[in-house]
Amino acid sequence: MTTSLLIGAGAEVAPPYKIPNGQDFVWATCYTYNKSLCIALEKYYEPILTNAPEATNLPRNYQNLFLYESNNASFKELINGILIDLDGASLLESLVGHHCSISSGEKDGKSNLSDKDYALLFDMLIRQGGEDTESVIRLKDHLLESLPVDAYFGIIEKYFSSLLNPRKRNRSFWKLVNYYWSAYFAVAEPLIRSAYRADKRLKMQGLYSFTLNNLAEVTHAIFQSNFIQGFQNEDEGYYAQMGGLFDYAMTTNYTPFCSTLNLKYPHGKCIHLAGSLSQFESIAELRVYDLTEEKAPTDAFLIPFIMTQVPIKPIIDFRQIEEYACAAEAIRNSSTLVVLGYSLSPNDAHICSLVQEHLYRDTNSRLIYLDYCSESDKSGTTCEDVLHRIRARNACIKQIEVVPFGKTCKLKPKDLRSYLQNKLQG
């Protein structure tokens, strides 16, 4: 019996990984402007841009731009959304110093905030640096709890076309580039700091400059098998429990940890469905380089190749197509698919379609959904929930099994391996 594992960010939230996921990741990437990172990026890119041939169509200068600006419609919509809620309105009022409300009778939800108010709130909520006041911390927490999952949908996607003509669409291009690096460091930082904890260069240069100046070296360091194994040995985690149980594994994570799963196919490699911290896209070529396998040209303009949490994702590279070909092979060949740490998010409709196809391909195919239940989440996921998320036919429900596990459940995390061994052999 051939088996596959689909593993998501939920498997890497707990120690020792501590990788942000869900709303925490969205906040760190979509709603946090990191000035220190932008300063490092400017120093990194300027020599590349200065020496770039005219034919590459790259911009001439770096631009320190963020997805949102204080005066653009997207940020104002974000703030106006808070005003609809009474608690949020009172928090805003305490920060800007006067009564806040959405004007009644306005179809577009106009508020009585001035441009100066929006600029003040942008500096408080979006710009990173300094210590936040208690009111700012409360408003950020309120935002994180109340933001709809799809609040940022359409913001990032509208910048994708700038990859084709970065000089002409340079403002959109730099917003996208800076966003991708924010996403990269949100995930890579704990790994880099762990790998270089005794290296004085990291402390002297700072995380961002050190990584950018030594990109190939850092990539090799965090993807080296000894480091990966040692990092995980601090805590058993899920990967240690899953080793040797599966023929194929697919991941939406960018990290190297799935390489420890001891897979049989294809060639023992995990299938990265959303890119990897080792992969970087050359804008001039629209080609992805995996720095653990090959060297990128020394003058290449590189950005991280990670497909973040947006509904529409661009297909631009042969390597990307190969990964999905491997995923299709896994789906075709597997009789059982196990899902761990992955919510089957609508942001990843293309991956949900793989799960749907697994059930459609053979009525004997099984889907085991491992549902982690925290103390604060008593409801849990149902088979109907899984069916709805992958948009499958009702008849497929008999092929789905939801398995609750957690400290408060009958099945404890430490017992997952023995449970799966019995399941997959049955």
ChimeraX attribute file (.defattr): number of C-alpha atoms within 10 A of each C-alpha:
attribute: neighborCount
match mode: 1-to-1
recipient: residues
	/A:1	11
	/A:2	16
	/A:3	19
	/A:4	24
	/A:5	23
	/A:6	22
	/A:7	22
	/A:8	20
	/A:9	19
	/A:10	18
	/A:11	20
	/A:12	21
	/A:13	16
	/A:14	13
	/A:15	13
	/A:16	16
	/A:17	19
	/A:18	14
	/A:19	22
	/A:20	18
	/A:21	20
	/A:22	14
	/A:23	15
	/A:24	13
	/A:25	18
	/A:26	20
	/A:27	17
	/A:28	21
	/A:29	23
	/A:30	22
	/A:31	22
	/A:32	19
	/A:33	26
	/A:34	19
	/A:35	15
	/A:36	14
	/A:37	18
	/A:38	20
	/A:39	15
	/A:40	19
	/A:41	20
	/A:42	14
	/A:43	14
	/A:44	17
	/A:45	17
	/A:46	14
	/A:47	12
	/A:48	18
	/A:49	19
	/A:50	12
	/A:51	10
	/A:52	18
	/A:53	10
	/A:54	10
	/A:55	7
	/A:56	15
	/A:57	15
	/A:58	24
	/A:59	20
	/A:60	17
	/A:61	16
	/A:62	18
	/A:63	19
	/A:64	17
	/A:65	19
	/A:66	24
	/A:67	24
	/A:68	20
	/A:69	17
	/A:70	18
	/A:71	14
	/A:72	11
	/A:73	11
	/A:74	17
	/A:75	19
	/A:76	19
	/A:77	16
	/A:78	15
	/A:79	20
	/A:80	22
	/A:81	20
	/A:82	22
	/A:83	21
	/A:84	15
	/A:85	12
	/A:86	12
	/A:87	13
	/A:88	21
	/A:89	21
	/A:90	17
	/A:91	20
	/A:92	24
	/A:93	16
	/A:94	13
	/A:95	17
	/A:96	16
	/A:97	10
	/A:98	13
	/A:99	12
	/A:100	21
	/A:101	21
	/A:102	18
	/A:103	12
	/A:104	9
	/A:105	8
	/A:106	9
	/A:107	7
	/A:108	10
	/A:109	15
	/A:110	15
	/A:111	19
	/A:112	13
	/A:113	19
	/A:114	11
	/A:115	12
	/A:116	12
	/A:117	16
	/A:118	19
	/A:119	13
	/A:120	14
	/A:121	19
	/A:122	21
	/A:123	14
	/A:124	21
	/A:125	17
	/A:126	21
	/A:127	15
	/A:128	16
	/A:129	12
	/A:130	7
	/A:131	9
	/A:132	13
	/A:133	11
	/A:134	9
	/A:135	14
	/A:136	18
	/A:137	14
	/A:138	14
	/A:139	22
	/A:140	20
	/A:141	11
	/A:142	15
	/A:143	18
	/A:144	16
	/A:145	11
	/A:146	13
	/A:147	15
	/A:148	12
	/A:149	15
	/A:150	12
	/A:151	14
	/A:152	18
	/A:153	15
	/A:154	13
	/A:155	15
	/A:156	20
	/A:157	15
	/A:158	12
	/A:159	19
	/A:160	16
	/A:161	13
	/A:162	18
	/A:163	20
	/A:164	15
	/A:165	16
	/A:166	21
	/A:167	18
	/A:168	13
	/A:169	16
	/A:170	20
	/A:171	19
	/A:172	22
	/A:173	24
	/A:174	24
	/A:175	19
	/A:176	24
	/A:177	20
	/A:178	23
	/A:179	24
	/A:180	20
	/A:181	19
	/A:182	22
	/A:183	20
	/A:184	20
	/A:185	20
	/A:186	18
	/A:187	21
	/A:188	18
	/A:189	15
	/A:190	14
	/A:191	24
	/A:192	19
	/A:193	15
	/A:194	12
	/A:195	19
	/A:196	16
	/A:197	12
	/A:198	10
	/A:199	10
	/A:200	10
	/A:201	14
	/A:202	17
	/A:203	13
	/A:204	10
	/A:205	13
	/A:206	14
	/A:207	19
	/A:208	19
	/A:209	20
	/A:210	17
	/A:211	21
	/A:212	16
	/A:213	14
	/A:214	10
	/A:215	15
	/A:216	17
	/A:217	13
	/A:218	20
	/A:219	19
	/A:220	15
	/A:221	18
	/A:222	25
	/A:223	20
	/A:224	15
	/A:225	15
	/A:226	10
	/A:227	17
	/A:228	20
	/A:229	14
	/A:230	11
	/A:231	18
	/A:232	18
	/A:233	12
	/A:234	11
	/A:235	13
	/A:236	13
	/A:237	19
	/A:238	22
	/A:239	18
	/A:240	17
	/A:241	17
	/A:242	20
	/A:243	15
	/A:244	13
	/A:245	19
	/A:246	23
	/A:247	22
	/A:248	29
	/A:249	29
	/A:250	24
	/A:251	26
	/A:252	23
	/A:253	28
	/A:254	24
	/A:255	23
	/A:256	19
	/A:257	22
	/A:258	24
	/A:259	20
	/A:260	19
	/A:261	23
	/A:262	19
	/A:263	21
	/A:264	16
	/A:265	17
	/A:266	15
	/A:267	9
	/A:268	15
	/A:269	18
	/A:270	27
	/A:271	26
	/A:272	22
	/A:273	23
	/A:274	21
	/A:275	24
	/A:276	21
	/A:277	21
	/A:278	24
	/A:279	21
	/A:280	21
	/A:281	21
	/A:282	19
	/A:283	19
	/A:284	18
	/A:285	11
	/A:286	14
	/A:287	17
	/A:288	23
	/A:289	21
	/A:290	19
	/A:291	19
	/A:292	16
	/A:293	10
	/A:294	9
	/A:295	10
	/A:296	18
	/A:297	10
	/A:298	8
	/A:299	12
	/A:300	16
	/A:301	20
	/A:302	22
	/A:303	18
	/A:304	23
	/A:305	24
	/A:306	23
	/A:307	21
	/A:308	23
	/A:309	22
	/A:310	17
	/A:311	17
	/A:312	18
	/A:313	17
	/A:314	10
	/A:315	10
	/A:316	13
	/A:317	14
	/A:318	11
	/A:319	16
	/A:320	18
	/A:321	13
	/A:322	12
	/A:323	18
	/A:324	19
	/A:325	13
	/A:326	20
	/A:327	25
	/A:328	14
	/A:329	14
	/A:330	25
	/A:331	24
	/A:332	15
	/A:333	17
	/A:334	20
	/A:335	21
	/A:336	23
	/A:337	26
	/A:338	20
	/A:339	23
	/A:340	20
	/A:341	20
	/A:342	19
	/A:343	20
	/A:344	20
	/A:345	15
	/A:346	17
	/A:347	17
	/A:348	21
	/A:349	18
	/A:350	16
	/A:351	22
	/A:352	20
	/A:353	16
	/A:354	18
	/A:355	24
	/A:356	20
	/A:357	17
	/A:358	24
	/A:359	25
	/A:360	16
	/A:361	13
	/A:362	13
	/A:363	13
	/A:364	14
	/A:365	18
	/A:366	20
	/A:367	25
	/A:368	20
	/A:369	24
	/A:370	20
	/A:371	19
	/A:372	23
	/A:373	18
	/A:374	15
	/A:375	9
	/A:376	6
	/A:377	9
	/A:378	10
	/A:379	8
	/A:380	14
	/A:381	18
	/A:382	16
	/A:383	19
	/A:384	14
	/A:385	14
	/A:386	21
	/A:387	19
	/A:388	14
	/A:389	18
	/A:390	21
	/A:391	15
	/A:392	19
	/A:393	12
	/A:394	10
	/A:395	11
	/A:396	19
	/A:397	17
	/A:398	12
	/A:399	18
	/A:400	19
	/A:401	16
	/A:402	18
	/A:403	17
	/A:404	20
	/A:405	20
	/A:406	18
	/A:407	13
	/A:408	13
	/A:409	15
	/A:410	10
	/A:411	15
	/A:412	14
	/A:413	17
	/A:414	15
	/A:415	13
	/A:416	16
	/A:417	17
	/A:418	11
	/A:419	13
	/A:420	16
	/A:421	13
	/A:422	9
	/A:423	11
	/A:424	17
	/A:425	8
	/A:426	7
